[in-house]
């Protein structure tokens, strides 16, 4: 269950990155929903890096958040498997 949740969250972040980089239509309900969900789940990591290029900033920050979710999820899974 933990792997599914962290994978889902990482997929949301990756979709958000793709939508920003390729300038997806924010008026689209799905794109807007992914954007809002990603904003909620990023937990303060949305502005760690502040390069001049906004798209690069989104890729770095949300990529970092996705990586952290996956790593922490794996650590939690490992902790449960040791019991």
PyMOL Python script that loads the backbone (N, CA, C, O; Angstrom):
from pymol import cmd

cmd.read_pdbstr("""\
ATOM      1  N   UNK A   1       0.820  -1.192   0.000  1.00  0.00           N
ATOM      2  CA  UNK A   1       0.000   0.000   0.000  1.00  0.00           C
ATOM      3  C   UNK A   1       0.871   1.265   0.000  1.00  0.00           C
ATOM      4  O   UNK A   1       0.564   2.229  -0.702  1.00  0.00           O
ATOM      5  N   UNK A   2       1.931   1.261   0.770  1.00  0.00           N
ATOM      6  CA  UNK A   2       2.818   2.420   0.833  1.00  0.00           C
ATOM      7  C   UNK A   2       3.471   2.657  -0.524  1.00  0.00           C
ATOM      8  O   UNK A   2       3.588   3.798  -0.970  1.00  0.00           O
ATOM      9  N   UNK A   3       3.893   1.591  -1.172  1.00  0.00           N
ATOM     10  CA  UNK A   3       4.520   1.715  -2.493  1.00  0.00           C
ATOM     11  C   UNK A   3       3.539   2.310  -3.509  1.00  0.00           C
ATOM     12  O   UNK A   3       3.934   3.119  -4.348  1.00  0.00           O
ATOM     13  N   UNK A   4       2.297   1.924  -3.438  1.00  0.00           N
ATOM     14  CA  UNK A   4       1.282   2.441  -4.360  1.00  0.00           C
ATOM     15  C   UNK A   4       1.055   3.930  -4.119  1.00  0.00           C
ATOM     16  O   UNK A   4       0.981   4.710  -5.069  1.00  0.00           O
ATOM     17  N   UNK A   5       0.947   4.322  -2.862  1.00  0.00           N
ATOM     18  CA  UNK A   5       0.704   5.726  -2.533  1.00  0.00           C
ATOM     19  C   UNK A   5       1.883   6.600  -2.949  1.00  0.00           C
ATOM     20  O   UNK A   5       1.693   7.639  -3.582  1.00  0.00           O
ATOM     21  N   UNK A   6       3.092   6.186  -2.598  1.00  0.00           N
ATOM     22  CA  UNK A   6       4.256   7.004  -2.961  1.00  0.00           C
ATOM     23  C   UNK A   6       4.456   7.026  -4.477  1.00  0.00           C
ATOM     24  O   UNK A   6       4.877   8.041  -5.031  1.00  0.00           O
ATOM     25  N   UNK A   7       4.165   5.937  -5.135  1.00  0.00           N
ATOM     26  CA  UNK A   7       4.250   5.914  -6.595  1.00  0.00           C
ATOM     27  C   UNK A   7       3.234   6.841  -7.234  1.00  0.00           C
ATOM     28  O   UNK A   7       3.533   7.521  -8.216  1.00  0.00           O
ATOM     29  N   UNK A   8       2.030   6.866  -6.674  1.00  0.00           N
ATOM     30  CA  UNK A   8       0.984   7.756  -7.175  1.00  0.00           C
ATOM     31  C   UNK A   8       1.384   9.218  -6.995  1.00  0.00           C
ATOM     32  O   UNK A   8       1.224  10.024  -7.912  1.00  0.00           O
ATOM     33  N   UNK A   9       1.900   9.559  -5.825  1.00  0.00           N
ATOM     34  CA  UNK A   9       2.316  10.932  -5.564  1.00  0.00           C
ATOM     35  C   UNK A   9       3.462  11.328  -6.499  1.00  0.00           C
ATOM     36  O   UNK A   9       3.457  12.430  -7.047  1.00  0.00           O
ATOM     37  N   UNK A  10       4.435  10.447  -6.685  1.00  0.00           N
ATOM     38  CA  UNK A  10       5.546  10.729  -7.594  1.00  0.00           C
ATOM     39  C   UNK A  10       5.026  10.919  -9.022  1.00  0.00           C
ATOM     40  O   UNK A  10       5.523  11.777  -9.751  1.00  0.00           O
ATOM     41  N   UNK A  11       4.036  10.128  -9.424  1.00  0.00           N
ATOM     42  CA  UNK A  11       3.456  10.269 -10.768  1.00  0.00           C
ATOM     43  C   UNK A  11       2.753  11.616 -10.920  1.00  0.00           C
ATOM     44  O   UNK A  11       2.828  12.241 -11.978  1.00  0.00           O
ATOM     45  N   UNK A  12       2.073  12.061  -9.871  1.00  0.00           N
ATOM     46  CA  UNK A  12       1.430  13.382  -9.905  1.00  0.00           C
ATOM     47  C   UNK A  12       2.477  14.463 -10.101  1.00  0.00           C
ATOM     48  O   UNK A  12       2.284  15.371 -10.908  1.00  0.00           O
ATOM     49  N   UNK A  13       3.591  14.377  -9.368  1.00  0.00           N
ATOM     50  CA  UNK A  13       4.661  15.365  -9.514  1.00  0.00           C
ATOM     51  C   UNK A  13       5.257  15.340 -10.917  1.00  0.00           C
ATOM     52  O   UNK A  13       5.518  16.391 -11.503  1.00  0.00           O
ATOM     53  N   UNK A  14       5.468  14.158 -11.449  1.00  0.00           N
ATOM     54  CA  UNK A  14       6.045  14.051 -12.793  1.00  0.00           C
ATOM     55  C   UNK A  14       5.078  14.590 -13.846  1.00  0.00           C
ATOM     56  O   UNK A  14       5.504  15.254 -14.791  1.00  0.00           O
ATOM     57  N   UNK A  15       3.788  14.313 -13.695  1.00  0.00           N
ATOM     58  CA  UNK A  15       2.800  14.885 -14.606  1.00  0.00           C
ATOM     59  C   UNK A  15       2.802  16.409 -14.524  1.00  0.00           C
ATOM     60  O   UNK A  15       2.725  17.093 -15.545  1.00  0.00           O
ATOM     61  N   UNK A  16       2.891  16.928 -13.323  1.00  0.00           N
ATOM     62  CA  UNK A  16       2.929  18.379 -13.145  1.00  0.00           C
ATOM     63  C   UNK A  16       4.145  18.975 -13.861  1.00  0.00           C
ATOM     64  O   UNK A  16       4.030  19.999 -14.534  1.00  0.00           O
ATOM     65  N   UNK A  17       5.297  18.340 -13.718  1.00  0.00           N
ATOM     66  CA  UNK A  17       6.504  18.815 -14.392  1.00  0.00           C
ATOM     67  C   UNK A  17       6.289  18.820 -15.903  1.00  0.00           C
ATOM     68  O   UNK A  17       6.593  19.808 -16.572  1.00  0.00           O
ATOM     69  N   UNK A  18       5.774  17.731 -16.434  1.00  0.00           N
ATOM     70  CA  UNK A  18       5.543  17.627 -17.880  1.00  0.00           C
ATOM     71  C   UNK A  18       4.557  18.704 -18.341  1.00  0.00           C
ATOM     72  O   UNK A  18       4.775  19.337 -19.374  1.00  0.00           O
ATOM     73  N   UNK A  19       3.493  18.912 -17.597  1.00  0.00           N
ATOM     74  CA  UNK A  19       2.501  19.915 -17.978  1.00  0.00           C
ATOM     75  C   UNK A  19       3.089  21.320 -17.974  1.00  0.00           C
ATOM     76  O   UNK A  19       2.770  22.125 -18.848  1.00  0.00           O
ATOM     77  N   UNK A  20       3.941  21.622 -17.005  1.00  0.00           N
ATOM     78  CA  UNK A  20       4.557  22.950 -16.944  1.00  0.00           C
ATOM     79  C   UNK A  20       5.567  23.124 -18.079  1.00  0.00           C
ATOM     80  O   UNK A  20       5.564  24.144 -18.768  1.00  0.00           O
ATOM     81  N   UNK A  21       6.422  22.134 -18.267  1.00  0.00           N
ATOM     82  CA  UNK A  21       7.473  22.245 -19.288  1.00  0.00           C
ATOM     83  C   UNK A  21       6.867  22.397 -20.685  1.00  0.00           C
ATOM     84  O   UNK A  21       7.356  23.185 -21.495  1.00  0.00           O
ATOM     85  N   UNK A  22       5.807  21.643 -20.964  1.00  0.00           N
ATOM     86  CA  UNK A  22       5.192  21.702 -22.291  1.00  0.00           C
ATOM     87  C   UNK A  22       4.012  22.668 -22.355  1.00  0.00           C
ATOM     88  O   UNK A  22       3.257  22.669 -23.327  1.00  0.00           O
ATOM     89  N   UNK A  23       3.856  23.488 -21.319  1.00  0.00           N
ATOM     90  CA  UNK A  23       2.854  24.552 -21.263  1.00  0.00           C
ATOM     91  C   UNK A  23       1.441  24.049 -21.569  1.00  0.00           C
ATOM     92  O   UNK A  23       0.763  24.560 -22.460  1.00  0.00           O
ATOM     93  N   UNK A  24       1.023  23.053 -20.822  1.00  0.00           N
ATOM     94  CA  UNK A  24      -0.323  22.508 -20.985  1.00  0.00           C
ATOM     95  C   UNK A  24      -1.365  23.559 -20.617  1.00  0.00           C
ATOM     96  O   UNK A  24      -1.089  24.460 -19.825  1.00  0.00           O
ATOM     97  N   UNK A  25      -2.526  23.447 -21.173  1.00  0.00           N
ATOM     98  CA  UNK A  25      -3.624  24.372 -20.958  1.00  0.00           C
ATOM     99  C   UNK A  25      -4.119  24.277 -19.517  1.00  0.00           C
ATOM    100  O   UNK A  25      -4.682  23.257 -19.119  1.00  0.00           O
ATOM    101  N   UNK A  26      -3.910  25.333 -18.739  1.00  0.00           N
ATOM    102  CA  UNK A  26      -4.352  25.341 -17.338  1.00  0.00           C
ATOM    103  C   UNK A  26      -5.872  25.369 -17.215  1.00  0.00           C
ATOM    104  O   UNK A  26      -6.413  25.104 -16.141  1.00  0.00           O
ATOM    105  N   UNK A  27      -6.557  25.688 -18.297  1.00  0.00           N
ATOM    106  CA  UNK A  27      -8.014  25.678 -18.290  1.00  0.00           C
ATOM    107  C   UNK A  27      -8.598  24.274 -18.343  1.00  0.00           C
ATOM    108  O   UNK A  27      -9.774  24.079 -18.039  1.00  0.00           O
ATOM    109  N   UNK A  28      -7.791  23.306 -18.724  1.00  0.00           N
ATOM    110  CA  UNK A  28      -8.223  21.914 -18.765  1.00  0.00           C
ATOM    111  C   UNK A  28      -8.402  21.415 -17.337  1.00  0.00           C
ATOM    112  O   UNK A  28      -7.540  21.643 -16.488  1.00  0.00           O
ATOM    113  N   UNK A  29      -9.499  20.744 -17.069  1.00  0.00           N
ATOM    114  CA  UNK A  29      -9.813  20.287 -15.710  1.00  0.00           C
ATOM    115  C   UNK A  29      -8.790  19.314 -15.156  1.00  0.00           C
ATOM    116  O   UNK A  29      -8.421  19.400 -13.985  1.00  0.00           O
ATOM    117  N   UNK A  30      -8.321  18.376 -15.995  1.00  0.00           N
ATOM    118  CA  UNK A  30      -7.343  17.393 -15.535  1.00  0.00           C
ATOM    119  C   UNK A  30      -6.015  18.064 -15.201  1.00  0.00           C
ATOM    120  O   UNK A  30      -5.419  17.788 -14.160  1.00  0.00           O
ATOM    121  N   UNK A  31      -5.556  18.937 -16.080  1.00  0.00           N
ATOM    122  CA  UNK A  31      -4.291  19.648 -15.857  1.00  0.00           C
ATOM    123  C   UNK A  31      -4.394  20.497 -14.598  1.00  0.00           C
ATOM    124  O   UNK A  31      -3.475  20.520 -13.781  1.00  0.00           O
ATOM    125  N   UNK A  32      -5.502  21.186 -14.447  1.00  0.00           N
ATOM    126  CA  UNK A  32      -5.699  22.035 -13.270  1.00  0.00           C
ATOM    127  C   UNK A  32      -5.761  21.198 -11.988  1.00  0.00           C
ATOM    128  O   UNK A  32      -5.227  21.597 -10.954  1.00  0.00           O
ATOM    129  N   UNK A  33      -6.415  20.038 -12.064  1.00  0.00           N
ATOM    130  CA  UNK A  33      -6.484  19.154 -10.901  1.00  0.00           C
ATOM    131  C   UNK A  33      -5.114  18.619 -10.501  1.00  0.00           C
ATOM    132  O   UNK A  33      -4.787  18.563  -9.315  1.00  0.00           O
ATOM    133  N   UNK A  34      -4.317  18.227 -11.487  1.00  0.00           N
ATOM    134  CA  UNK A  34      -2.959  17.749 -11.202  1.00  0.00           C
ATOM    135  C   UNK A  34      -2.143  18.869 -10.574  1.00  0.00           C
ATOM    136  O   UNK A  34      -1.408  18.641  -9.612  1.00  0.00           O
ATOM    137  N   UNK A  35      -2.268  20.077 -11.112  1.00  0.00           N
ATOM    138  CA  UNK A  35      -1.543  21.233 -10.571  1.00  0.00           C
ATOM    139  C   UNK A  35      -1.916  21.468  -9.103  1.00  0.00           C
ATOM    140  O   UNK A  35      -1.035  21.637  -8.259  1.00  0.00           O
ATOM    141  N   UNK A  36      -3.199  21.479  -8.802  1.00  0.00           N
ATOM    142  CA  UNK A  36      -3.644  21.721  -7.421  1.00  0.00           C
ATOM    143  C   UNK A  36      -3.206  20.608  -6.480  1.00  0.00           C
ATOM    144  O   UNK A  36      -2.762  20.876  -5.363  1.00  0.00           O
ATOM    145  N   UNK A  37      -3.326  19.369  -6.921  1.00  0.00           N
ATOM    146  CA  UNK A  37      -2.935  18.228  -6.094  1.00  0.00           C
ATOM    147  C   UNK A  37      -1.430  18.261  -5.820  1.00  0.00           C
ATOM    148  O   UNK A  37      -0.990  17.999  -4.701  1.00  0.00           O
ATOM    149  N   UNK A  38      -0.650  18.584  -6.844  1.00  0.00           N
ATOM    150  CA  UNK A  38       0.804  18.664  -6.678  1.00  0.00           C
ATOM    151  C   UNK A  38       1.166  19.784  -5.706  1.00  0.00           C
ATOM    152  O   UNK A  38       2.068  19.621  -4.885  1.00  0.00           O
ATOM    153  N   UNK A  39       0.476  20.911  -5.789  1.00  0.00           N
ATOM    154  CA  UNK A  39       0.751  22.037  -4.880  1.00  0.00           C
ATOM    155  C   UNK A  39       0.512  21.649  -3.425  1.00  0.00           C
ATOM    156  O   UNK A  39       1.254  22.069  -2.537  1.00  0.00           O
ATOM    157  N   UNK A  40      -0.519  20.852  -3.181  1.00  0.00           N
ATOM    158  CA  UNK A  40      -0.837  20.415  -1.816  1.00  0.00           C
ATOM    159  C   UNK A  40       0.212  19.427  -1.318  1.00  0.00           C
ATOM    160  O   UNK A  40       0.643  19.512  -0.169  1.00  0.00           O
ATOM    161  N   UNK A  41       0.622  18.502  -2.160  1.00  0.00           N
ATOM    162  CA  UNK A  41       1.512  17.423  -1.741  1.00  0.00           C
ATOM    163  C   UNK A  41       2.986  17.792  -1.687  1.00  0.00           C
ATOM    164  O   UNK A  41       3.785  17.033  -1.139  1.00  0.00           O
ATOM    165  N   UNK A  42       3.364  18.931  -2.240  1.00  0.00           N
ATOM    166  CA  UNK A  42       4.784  19.278  -2.311  1.00  0.00           C
ATOM    167  C   UNK A  42       5.363  19.626  -0.932  1.00  0.00           C
ATOM    168  O   UNK A  42       6.578  19.566  -0.745  1.00  0.00           O
ATOM    169  N   UNK A  43       4.524  19.981   0.015  1.00  0.00           N
ATOM    170  CA  UNK A  43       4.911  20.187   1.419  1.00  0.00           C
ATOM    171  C   UNK A  43       6.110  21.118   1.600  1.00  0.00           C
ATOM    172  O   UNK A  43       7.060  20.774   2.303  1.00  0.00           O
ATOM    173  N   UNK A  44       6.075  22.272   0.983  1.00  0.00           N
ATOM    174  CA  UNK A  44       7.126  23.265   1.179  1.00  0.00           C
ATOM    175  C   UNK A  44       8.363  23.077   0.323  1.00  0.00           C
ATOM    176  O   UNK A  44       9.298  23.871   0.421  1.00  0.00           O
ATOM    177  N   UNK A  45       8.397  22.059  -0.504  1.00  0.00           N
ATOM    178  CA  UNK A  45       9.566  21.833  -1.351  1.00  0.00           C
ATOM    179  C   UNK A  45       9.426  22.511  -2.715  1.00  0.00           C
ATOM    180  O   UNK A  45      10.290  22.341  -3.576  1.00  0.00           O
ATOM    181  N   UNK A  46       8.378  23.259  -2.921  1.00  0.00           N
ATOM    182  CA  UNK A  46       8.124  23.896  -4.204  1.00  0.00           C
ATOM    183  C   UNK A  46       8.999  25.075  -4.512  1.00  0.00           C
ATOM    184  O   UNK A  46       8.987  25.575  -5.637  1.00  0.00           O
ATOM    185  N   UNK A  47       9.765  25.537  -3.535  1.00  0.00           N
ATOM    186  CA  UNK A  47      10.628  26.695  -3.784  1.00  0.00           C
ATOM    187  C   UNK A  47      12.026  26.520  -3.201  1.00  0.00           C
ATOM    188  O   UNK A  47      12.646  27.493  -2.771  1.00  0.00           O
ATOM    189  N   UNK A  48      12.518  25.301  -3.184  1.00  0.00           N
ATOM    190  CA  UNK A  48      13.870  25.028  -2.685  1.00  0.00           C
ATOM    191  C   UNK A  48      14.896  25.628  -3.631  1.00  0.00           C
ATOM    192  O   UNK A  48      15.832  26.304  -3.203  1.00  0.00           O
ATOM    193  N   UNK A  49      14.711  25.377  -4.915  1.00  0.00           N
ATOM    194  CA  UNK A  49      15.600  25.925  -5.939  1.00  0.00           C
ATOM    195  C   UNK A  49      14.883  27.072  -6.637  1.00  0.00           C
ATOM    196  O   UNK A  49      13.700  26.966  -6.958  1.00  0.00           O
ATOM    197  N   UNK A  50      15.604  28.175  -6.874  1.00  0.00           N
ATOM    198  CA  UNK A  50      14.997  29.332  -7.534  1.00  0.00           C
ATOM    199  C   UNK A  50      15.862  29.819  -8.697  1.00  0.00           C
ATOM    200  O   UNK A  50      16.419  30.916  -8.643  1.00  0.00           O
ATOM    201  N   UNK A  51      15.973  29.003  -9.749  1.00  0.00           N
ATOM    202  CA  UNK A  51      16.735  29.456 -10.915  1.00  0.00           C
ATOM    203  C   UNK A  51      15.950  30.525 -11.676  1.00  0.00           C
ATOM    204  O   UNK A  51      14.763  30.730 -11.426  1.00  0.00           O
ATOM    205  N   UNK A  52      16.622  31.201 -12.601  1.00  0.00           N
ATOM    206  CA  UNK A  52      15.961  32.241 -13.394  1.00  0.00           C
ATOM    207  C   UNK A  52      14.861  31.667 -14.283  1.00  0.00           C
ATOM    208  O   UNK A  52      13.845  32.321 -14.518  1.00  0.00           O
ATOM    209  N   UNK A  53      15.063  30.452 -14.774  1.00  0.00           N
ATOM    210  CA  UNK A  53      14.066  29.800 -15.621  1.00  0.00           C
ATOM    211  C   UNK A  53      13.026  29.116 -14.739  1.00  0.00           C
ATOM    212  O   UNK A  53      13.346  28.186 -13.998  1.00  0.00           O
ATOM    213  N   UNK A  54      11.780  29.580 -14.822  1.00  0.00           N
ATOM    214  CA  UNK A  54      10.705  29.039 -13.970  1.00  0.00           C
ATOM    215  C   UNK A  54      10.450  27.557 -14.242  1.00  0.00           C
ATOM    216  O   UNK A  54      10.171  26.796 -13.316  1.00  0.00           O
ATOM    217  N   UNK A  55      10.545  27.147 -15.497  1.00  0.00           N
ATOM    218  CA  UNK A  55      10.303  25.742 -15.842  1.00  0.00           C
ATOM    219  C   UNK A  55      11.368  24.849 -15.207  1.00  0.00           C
ATOM    220  O   UNK A  55      11.059  23.766 -14.709  1.00  0.00           O
ATOM    221  N   UNK A  56      12.607  25.299 -15.225  1.00  0.00           N
ATOM    222  CA  UNK A  56      13.683  24.546 -14.587  1.00  0.00           C
ATOM    223  C   UNK A  56      13.443  24.458 -13.083  1.00  0.00           C
ATOM    224  O   UNK A  56      13.685  23.417 -12.472  1.00  0.00           O
ATOM    225  N   UNK A  57      12.972  25.543 -12.492  1.00  0.00           N
ATOM    226  CA  UNK A  57      12.655  25.541 -11.068  1.00  0.00           C
ATOM    227  C   UNK A  57      11.592  24.521 -10.718  1.00  0.00           C
ATOM    228  O   UNK A  57      11.714  23.807  -9.723  1.00  0.00           O
ATOM    229  N   UNK A  58      10.552  24.449 -11.529  1.00  0.00           N
ATOM    230  CA  UNK A  58       9.489  23.467 -11.294  1.00  0.00           C
ATOM    231  C   UNK A  58      10.049  22.052 -11.422  1.00  0.00           C
ATOM    232  O   UNK A  58       9.767  21.186 -10.593  1.00  0.00           O
ATOM    233  N   UNK A  59      10.844  21.826 -12.470  1.00  0.00           N
ATOM    234  CA  UNK A  59      11.423  20.493 -12.676  1.00  0.00           C
ATOM    235  C   UNK A  59      12.313  20.096 -11.511  1.00  0.00           C
ATOM    236  O   UNK A  59      12.241  18.961 -11.039  1.00  0.00           O
ATOM    237  N   UNK A  60      13.141  21.001 -11.043  1.00  0.00           N
ATOM    238  CA  UNK A  60      14.042  20.686  -9.930  1.00  0.00           C
ATOM    239  C   UNK A  60      13.279  20.470  -8.624  1.00  0.00           C
ATOM    240  O   UNK A  60      13.511  19.486  -7.922  1.00  0.00           O
ATOM    241  N   UNK A  61      12.382  21.375  -8.305  1.00  0.00           N
ATOM    242  CA  UNK A  61      11.675  21.304  -7.025  1.00  0.00           C
ATOM    243  C   UNK A  61      10.712  20.124  -6.949  1.00  0.00           C
ATOM    244  O   UNK A  61      10.699  19.395  -5.957  1.00  0.00           O
ATOM    245  N   UNK A  62       9.920  19.936  -7.975  1.00  0.00           N
ATOM    246  CA  UNK A  62       8.956  18.834  -7.942  1.00  0.00           C
ATOM    247  C   UNK A  62       9.640  17.495  -8.193  1.00  0.00           C
ATOM    248  O   UNK A  62       9.172  16.459  -7.720  1.00  0.00           O
ATOM    249  N   UNK A  63      10.740  17.511  -8.932  1.00  0.00           N
ATOM    250  CA  UNK A  63      11.538  16.293  -9.085  1.00  0.00           C
ATOM    251  C   UNK A  63      12.147  15.877  -7.757  1.00  0.00           C
ATOM    252  O   UNK A  63      12.163  14.694  -7.419  1.00  0.00           O
ATOM    253  N   UNK A  64      12.651  16.856  -7.001  1.00  0.00           N
ATOM    254  CA  UNK A  64      13.192  16.578  -5.666  1.00  0.00           C
ATOM    255  C   UNK A  64      12.105  16.022  -4.750  1.00  0.00           C
ATOM    256  O   UNK A  64      12.337  15.066  -4.009  1.00  0.00           O
ATOM    257  N   UNK A  65      10.929  16.620  -4.804  1.00  0.00           N
ATOM    258  CA  UNK A  65       9.821  16.147  -3.966  1.00  0.00           C
ATOM    259  C   UNK A  65       9.447  14.706  -4.332  1.00  0.00           C
ATOM    260  O   UNK A  65       9.211  13.882  -3.448  1.00  0.00           O
ATOM    261  N   UNK A  66       9.394  14.406  -5.626  1.00  0.00           N
ATOM    262  CA  UNK A  66       9.073  13.040  -6.060  1.00  0.00           C
ATOM    263  C   UNK A  66      10.123  12.059  -5.556  1.00  0.00           C
ATOM    264  O   UNK A  66       9.791  10.984  -5.058  1.00  0.00           O
ATOM    265  N   UNK A  67      11.384  12.434  -5.689  1.00  0.00           N
ATOM    266  CA  UNK A  67      12.476  11.578  -5.222  1.00  0.00           C
ATOM    267  C   UNK A  67      12.381  11.345  -3.716  1.00  0.00           C
ATOM    268  O   UNK A  67      12.559  10.219  -3.252  1.00  0.00           O
ATOM    269  N   UNK A  68      12.107  12.391  -2.956  1.00  0.00           N
ATOM    270  CA  UNK A  68      12.001  12.250  -1.505  1.00  0.00           C
ATOM    271  C   UNK A  68      10.822  11.358  -1.105  1.00  0.00           C
ATOM    272  O   UNK A  68      10.950  10.541  -0.193  1.00  0.00           O
ATOM    273  N   UNK A  69       9.696  11.504  -1.769  1.00  0.00           N
ATOM    274  CA  UNK A  69       8.553  10.644  -1.469  1.00  0.00           C
ATOM    275  C   UNK A  69       8.905   9.178  -1.710  1.00  0.00           C
ATOM    276  O   UNK A  69       8.585   8.316  -0.893  1.00  0.00           O
ATOM    277  N   UNK A  70       9.558   8.903  -2.826  1.00  0.00           N
ATOM    278  CA  UNK A  70       9.905   7.511  -3.150  1.00  0.00           C
ATOM    279  C   UNK A  70      10.920   6.963  -2.148  1.00  0.00           C
ATOM    280  O   UNK A  70      10.781   5.831  -1.686  1.00  0.00           O
ATOM    281  N   UNK A  71      11.940   7.754  -1.807  1.00  0.00           N
ATOM    282  CA  UNK A  71      12.973   7.295  -0.871  1.00  0.00           C
ATOM    283  C   UNK A  71      12.379   7.068   0.518  1.00  0.00           C
ATOM    284  O   UNK A  71      12.635   6.036   1.138  1.00  0.00           O
ATOM    285  N   UNK A  72      11.599   8.010   1.005  1.00  0.00           N
ATOM    286  CA  UNK A  72      10.989   7.846   2.322  1.00  0.00           C
ATOM    287  C   UNK A  72      10.024   6.663   2.317  1.00  0.00           C
ATOM    288  O   UNK A  72       9.961   5.912   3.290  1.00  0.00           O
ATOM    289  N   UNK A  73       9.276   6.493   1.236  1.00  0.00           N
ATOM    290  CA  UNK A  73       8.394   5.340   1.123  1.00  0.00           C
ATOM    291  C   UNK A  73       9.167   4.036   1.196  1.00  0.00           C
ATOM    292  O   UNK A  73       8.737   3.101   1.872  1.00  0.00           O
ATOM    293  N   UNK A  74      10.299   3.958   0.513  1.00  0.00           N
ATOM    294  CA  UNK A  74      11.128   2.752   0.555  1.00  0.00           C
ATOM    295  C   UNK A  74      11.680   2.512   1.960  1.00  0.00           C
ATOM    296  O   UNK A  74      11.753   1.369   2.412  1.00  0.00           O
ATOM    297  N   UNK A  75      12.066   3.577   2.646  1.00  0.00           N
ATOM    298  CA  UNK A  75      12.558   3.428   4.020  1.00  0.00           C
ATOM    299  C   UNK A  75      11.463   2.897   4.944  1.00  0.00           C
ATOM    300  O   UNK A  75      11.722   2.045   5.793  1.00  0.00           O
ATOM    301  N   UNK A  76      10.254   3.399   4.778  1.00  0.00           N
ATOM    302  CA  UNK A  76       9.138   2.923   5.599  1.00  0.00           C
ATOM    303  C   UNK A  76       8.846   1.456   5.281  1.00  0.00           C
ATOM    304  O   UNK A  76       8.607   0.663   6.192  1.00  0.00           O
ATOM    305  N   UNK A  77       8.862   1.093   4.014  1.00  0.00           N
ATOM    306  CA  UNK A  77       8.637  -0.304   3.626  1.00  0.00           C
ATOM    307  C   UNK A  77       9.721  -1.196   4.215  1.00  0.00           C
ATOM    308  O   UNK A  77       9.421  -2.279   4.717  1.00  0.00           O
ATOM    309  N   UNK A  78      10.973  -0.761   4.162  1.00  0.00           N
ATOM    310  CA  UNK A  78      12.066  -1.531   4.731  1.00  0.00           C
ATOM    311  C   UNK A  78      11.883  -1.701   6.245  1.00  0.00           C
ATOM    312  O   UNK A  78      12.136  -2.775   6.791  1.00  0.00           O
ATOM    313  N   UNK A  79      11.449  -0.645   6.906  1.00  0.00           N
ATOM    314  CA  UNK A  79      11.240  -0.718   8.353  1.00  0.00           C
ATOM    315  C   UNK A  79      10.131  -1.726   8.692  1.00  0.00           C
ATOM    316  O   UNK A  79      10.262  -2.482   9.654  1.00  0.00           O
ATOM    317  N   UNK A  80       9.063  -1.741   7.928  1.00  0.00           N
ATOM    318  CA  UNK A  80       7.996  -2.706   8.171  1.00  0.00           C
ATOM    319  C   UNK A  80       8.431  -4.124   7.865  1.00  0.00           C
ATOM    320  O   UNK A  80       8.005  -5.059   8.543  1.00  0.00           O
ATOM    321  N   UNK A  81       9.267  -4.302   6.863  1.00  0.00           N
ATOM    322  CA  UNK A  81       9.721  -5.652   6.501  1.00  0.00           C
ATOM    323  C   UNK A  81      10.683  -6.242   7.524  1.00  0.00           C
ATOM    324  O   UNK A  81      10.808  -7.464   7.617  1.00  0.00           O
ATOM    325  N   UNK A  82      11.356  -5.408   8.282  1.00  0.00           N
ATOM    326  CA  UNK A  82      12.287  -5.891   9.314  1.00  0.00           C
ATOM    327  C   UNK A  82      11.560  -6.437  10.525  1.00  0.00           C
ATOM    328  O   UNK A  82      12.147  -7.205  11.287  1.00  0.00           O
ATOM    329  N   UNK A  83      10.342  -6.081  10.725  1.00  0.00           N
ATOM    330  CA  UNK A  83       9.585  -6.510  11.904  1.00  0.00           C
ATOM    331  C   UNK A  83       9.215  -7.920  11.827  1.00  0.00           C
ATOM    332  O   UNK A  83       8.573  -8.440  12.740  1.00  0.00           O
TER     333      UNK A  83
END
""", "prot")
cmd.dss("prot")
cmd.show_as("cartoon", "prot")
cmd.util.cbc("prot")
cmd.orient("prot")
